[in-house]
Amino acid sequence: MIELKNVSKKYGGRQALQDVTLTIPQGKIIGLVGENGSGKTTLLKLMAGLLTPNEGKATYGGRPITRRIAEHIAYMPDTDLFYPYFTVQQLFDFYASQFGDFDVVKAKEIAQFLNISLDAKMKHLSKGNRGRVKIAVTLGREASYYLLDEPFSGLDPMVRADIAKGLIRFTDIERQTVIMSTHEIREMEPLLDEMVVLRSGKIIASESVDEIRDLYGMDATSWMVSLFKD
């Protein structure tokens, strides 16, 4: 599992994360929520091994998280840096050359499910279809953890619905965990097992969605709003 203990991260003089302690077991869909600048992207990058903490420990399976964790964790940033001249098929082939756990057959199945042509060139795809391709190459890996940074940002409701269906269909929640930062809480609530709320680089709450409904008598969006009002 992924464990963060008293993790802090600074960029120059700016404190991005402060004293974060969090355990992420396998077999969950977890929403990482908070205002812009609250530290969500920094937290995901730390878990992906793209950043190292200034203080505290970040471990996977008891070992320090480094860039080598990419063997076990699939990270999807909020921007894409795909070669524009690649076709979708060529992109899949490239991923297969980079990641030993990339399943081209699975990626093609996801592309078909999301209505993406394998012959389409990346530079000719709309933003919505590029978002679909990002999901296909990320879920095409058989990783233990999928870290998704704003997978629904700027996409229309139809695309968001398709991606949400893909997350359910193409992950094995018995053994895989999805952690995604999102502002689309109301739409994504039916998918989520837990929510982790960040504010100014600190975790201010972490609850299961079922407990939010049972203990607080409100939906996840209303619960989060109440936290920020307090």
ZARO-788999 format. One record per residue (C-alpha): chain; x, z, y. Coordinates in steps of 0.25 Angstrom, whole numbers. Each point is the difference from the previous one (the first is absolute). Layout:
REM ZARO-788999
+------+-------+-------+-------+
: unit :  east :    up : north :
+------+-------+-------+-------+
:    A :     X :     Z :     Y :
...
+------+-------+-------+-------+
***
This chain:
REM ZARO-788999
+------+-------+-------+-------+
: unit :  east :    up : north :
+------+-------+-------+-------+
:    A :     0 :     0 :     0 :
:    A :     4 :    -1 :    15 :
:    A :     3 :    13 :     7 :
:    A :     3 :     2 :    14 :
:    A :     5 :    14 :     4 :
:    A :     2 :     5 :    14 :
:    A :     3 :   -15 :     4 :
:    A :     3 :    -3 :    15 :
:    A :     4 :   -14 :     6 :
:    A :     4 :    -3 :    14 :
:    A :     3 :   -13 :     7 :
:    A :    10 :     4 :    11 :
:    A :    -7 :    11 :     7 :
:    A :   -14 :    -3 :    -5 :
:    A :    -6 :     8 :   -11 :
:    A :    -7 :    -9 :   -10 :
:    A :    -3 :    10 :   -11 :
:    A :     2 :    15 :     1 :
:    A :     1 :    10 :   -12 :
:    A :    -9 :    -9 :   -10 :
:    A :    -2 :     5 :   -14 :
:    A :    -8 :    -8 :    -9 :
:    A :    -2 :    -3 :   -15 :
:    A :    -5 :   -14 :    -5 :
:    A :    -4 :     0 :   -14 :
:    A :    -3 :   -12 :    -8 :
:    A :   -14 :    -5 :    -3 :
:    A :    -6 :     1 :    14 :
:    A :    -4 :    -9 :    12 :
:    A :     4 :     8 :    13 :
:    A :    -4 :    -3 :    14 :
:    A :    11 :     3 :    10 :
:    A :    -7 :     1 :    14 :
:    A :     2 :     4 :    14 :
:    A :     2 :    -5 :    14 :
:    A :    10 :   -11 :     4 :
:    A :    13 :     6 :     1 :
:    A :    -3 :    11 :    -9 :
:    A :    11 :    -3 :   -10 :
:    A :    -7 :    -7 :   -11 :
:    A :     9 :   -12 :    -1 :
:    A :    12 :     9 :     1 :
:    A :    -5 :     8 :   -12 :
:    A :    -3 :   -12 :    -8 :
:    A :    14 :    -6 :     2 :
:    A :     6 :    14 :    -4 :
:    A :    -7 :    -1 :   -13 :
:    A :     4 :   -14 :    -2 :
:    A :    15 :     3 :     2 :
:    A :     1 :    -8 :    13 :
:    A :     3 :    12 :     8 :
:    A :     7 :    13 :    -2 :
:    A :    -4 :    13 :     5 :
:    A :     8 :     8 :    11 :
:    A :    -5 :    13 :    -7 :
:    A :    -6 :     4 :   -13 :
:    A :    -1 :    -8 :   -13 :
:    A :    -7 :   -12 :    -5 :
:    A :     0 :    -1 :   -15 :
:    A :    -6 :    -9 :   -11 :
:    A :     0 :     6 :   -14 :
:    A :     9 :    11 :     5 :
:    A :    11 :   -10 :     5 :
:    A :     3 :    -3 :    15 :
:    A :    -8 :   -12 :     5 :
:    A :     9 :   -12 :     4 :
:    A :    -1 :   -15 :     1 :
:    A :     1 :     0 :   -15 :
:    A :   -14 :     6 :    -1 :
:    A :    -5 :   -14 :     2 :
:    A :     1 :    -2 :   -15 :
:    A :   -12 :     9 :    -1 :
:    A :    -7 :    -1 :    13 :
:    A :    -7 :   -12 :     6 :
:    A :     0 :     1 :    15 :
:    A :    -9 :    -9 :     9 :
:    A :     4 :     0 :    15 :
:    A :   -11 :    -2 :    11 :
:    A :     8 :   -13 :     3 :
:    A :     4 :   -11 :    -9 :
:    A :    13 :    -7 :     0 :
:    A :    -2 :   -11 :   -10 :
:    A :     7 :   -13 :     1 :
:    A :   -10 :    -9 :     7 :
:    A :     4 :   -13 :    -9 :
:    A :    -3 :     7 :   -13 :
:    A :   -12 :    -3 :    -7 :
:    A :    -8 :    12 :    -6 :
:    A :     6 :    -4 :   -14 :
:    A :    14 :    -1 :     5 :
:    A :    -2 :    14 :     7 :
:    A :    -5 :     5 :   -14 :
:    A :    13 :    -6 :    -7 :
:    A :     9 :     7 :    11 :
:    A :    -7 :    13 :    -2 :
:    A :     2 :    -1 :   -15 :
:    A :    15 :    -3 :     3 :
:    A :     1 :    13 :     8 :
:    A :    -8 :    10 :    -8 :
:    A :     1 :     2 :   -15 :
:    A :   -14 :     5 :     0 :
:    A :    -7 :   -12 :     7 :
:    A :   -10 :    -6 :    -9 :
:    A :    -2 :   -15 :     4 :
:    A :   -13 :    -1 :    -9 :
:    A :    -6 :    12 :     7 :
:    A :     3 :    -5 :    14 :
:    A :    -6 :   -13 :    -3 :
:    A :   -13 :     7 :    -5 :
:    A :     0 :     8 :    12 :
:    A :     2 :   -12 :     9 :
:    A :   -12 :    -7 :    -8 :
:    A :    -9 :    12 :     2 :
:    A :     4 :     0 :    15 :
:    A :    -3 :   -15 :     1 :
:    A :    15 :    -4 :     4 :
:    A :     5 :   -13 :    -4 :
:    A :    14 :     0 :    -7 :
:    A :     4 :   -13 :     7 :
:    A :    -3 :     5 :    14 :
:    A :    12 :     2 :     9 :
:    A :     1 :    13 :     7 :
:    A :     2 :    -6 :    14 :
:    A :   -14 :    -6 :    -2 :
:    A :    -8 :    12 :    -4 :
:    A :    -9 :     8 :     9 :
:    A :     3 :    14 :     3 :
:    A :   -11 :     4 :   -10 :
:    A :     6 :    -8 :   -11 :
:    A :    14 :     5 :     3 :
:    A :    -6 :    14 :    -2 :
:    A :    -5 :    -4 :   -13 :
:    A :    13 :    -6 :    -4 :
:    A :     7 :    13 :     4 :
:    A :    -9 :     8 :    -9 :
:    A :     2 :   -10 :   -12 :
:    A :    15 :     1 :     1 :
:    A :     0 :    16 :     1 :
:    A :   -10 :     2 :   -11 :
:    A :     7 :   -11 :    -8 :
:    A :    10 :    11 :    -3 :
:    A :    -2 :    10 :   -11 :
:    A :     5 :    12 :     9 :
:    A :    -3 :    14 :    -1 :
:    A :    -4 :     1 :    15 :
:    A :    -5 :   -10 :     9 :
:    A :     2 :     4 :    15 :
:    A :    -8 :    -9 :     9 :
:    A :     1 :     1 :    15 :
:    A :   -13 :    -4 :     7 :
:    A :    -4 :   -10 :   -10 :
:    A :   -13 :    -3 :     7 :
:    A :     6 :    -1 :    14 :
:    A :    -6 :   -11 :     8 :
:    A :    -8 :    -6 :   -11 :
:    A :   -14 :    -4 :     0 :
:    A :   -10 :     8 :    -9 :
:    A :    -1 :   -10 :   -10 :
:    A :    15 :     0 :    -3 :
:    A :     0 :    15 :     1 :
:    A :   -11 :     1 :   -11 :
:    A :     8 :   -10 :    -9 :
:    A :    13 :     8 :     1 :
:    A :    -8 :    13 :    -3 :
:    A :    -5 :    -7 :   -12 :
:    A :    13 :    -4 :    -4 :
:    A :     6 :    14 :     1 :
:    A :   -10 :     5 :   -10 :
:    A :     1 :   -12 :   -10 :
:    A :    15 :    -1 :     0 :
:    A :     5 :    14 :     0 :
:    A :     0 :     9 :   -12 :
:    A :    -4 :    14 :     7 :
:    A :     3 :     7 :   -13 :
:    A :    15 :    -2 :     2 :
:    A :     2 :    -6 :    14 :
:    A :    -2 :     5 :    14 :
:    A :    -4 :    -7 :    12 :
:    A :     4 :     6 :    14 :
:    A :    -6 :    -8 :    12 :
:    A :     0 :     3 :    15 :
:    A :   -13 :    -5 :     6 :
:    A :    -9 :     1 :    12 :
:    A :   -11 :    -6 :    -8 :
:    A :    -4 :    14 :    -6 :
:    A :   -15 :    -2 :    -1 :
:    A :     1 :   -13 :    -8 :
:    A :    11 :     5 :    -9 :
:    A :    -6 :    14 :    -3 :
:    A :    -6 :    -4 :   -13 :
:    A :    14 :    -4 :    -5 :
:    A :     7 :    12 :     4 :
:    A :     3 :    13 :    -9 :
:    A :     7 :     7 :    11 :
:    A :     3 :     0 :    15 :
:    A :    13 :     4 :     7 :
:    A :    -2 :     2 :    15 :
:    A :    12 :    -1 :    10 :
:    A :     1 :     4 :    14 :
:    A :    12 :    -1 :     9 :
:    A :     9 :    -1 :   -13 :
:    A :    -6 :    12 :    -7 :
:    A :   -10 :     1 :   -11 :
:    A :   -12 :     7 :     5 :
:    A :    -9 :    -1 :   -12 :
:    A :     0 :    -5 :   -15 :
:    A :   -12 :     0 :    -8 :
:    A :    -7 :    -7 :   -11 :
:    A :   -12 :    -9 :     5 :
:    A :    -9 :     7 :   -10 :
:    A :     4 :    14 :     6 :
:    A :    -3 :    -5 :    14 :
:    A :   -14 :    -4 :    -4 :
:    A :    -2 :    13 :    -8 :
:    A :     6 :    10 :     9 :
:    A :    -2 :    -6 :    14 :
:    A :   -13 :    -7 :    -3 :
:    A :     5 :   -13 :     7 :
:    A :     6 :   -13 :    -2 :
:    A :    15 :    -3 :     1 :
:    A :    -1 :    -6 :    14 :
:    A :    -8 :    11 :     6 :
:    A :     9 :    10 :    -6 :
:    A :    12 :    -7 :     6 :
:    A :    -6 :     0 :    13 :
:    A :    -3 :    14 :     0 :
:    A :    14 :     3 :    -3 :
:    A :     5 :    -7 :    13 :
:    A :   -11 :     7 :     8 :
:    A :     5 :    13 :    -5 :
+------+-------+-------+-------+
***
